[in-house]
């Protein structure tokens, strides 16, 4: 038997129909993304990781809702809602953005462990790797967002006027904001390919975005220079949208503006990440 005949027999033989590369080659973007997302989620399902992931929002609630409760009496704070009802949606945004920032680090870790190199040997759509990374960290964020809502209700009396529907809506909106921002960090990871540099840039980006906003106090109570930053900060608008959601007062314009802004961010960053990822 010639080498060509042997190769043809190997490709068409029934014993090799389940070969991994053939399965990947005949699958589509959706099935590939689903499989890779499951792979990326599995490390998050370990007991220790689940406990730490659950503790993170609890620490934030204890720190901000407990220590900063006095800020509820600050000038400009809403008087028709309890401070926790205004704070919990902001913590949801903070939690979702922080989880989104981890997507870039996850991609860097895969590069460091040569996982991406092994993926490149398979006939898969490379964009599915990036989508899976964003969805995996989005799933982790969803778990934390639910924890924020439950813990805030159990320990701090979180009971917004919008009821369950408002809380669910704020969770989904926070999830969308965090997922869209994760593409910023995925794109940076694909371009930089350096975990230390990415972590420094992530810290420099997230701290001003999260804390120089209206998350904890209204901009009216801030110094003039900080008020200008907070009013221009996109996180402030995300906080307003989630607060309107839990209050049950969100308008169609506010909802559409949030959706459009998030989709626009993905449309800008995802192609950059995809182009940079091709040459890895």
PyMOL commands that set and color helices and strands:
alter all, ss='L'
color gray80, all
select helices_A, chain A and resi 3-12+14-16+20-26+29-45+47-67+69-73+83-112+115-120+126-156+163-192+195-211+219-221+224-232+234-247+252-278
alter helices_A, ss='H'
color red, helices_A
deselect
rebuild
show_as cartoon
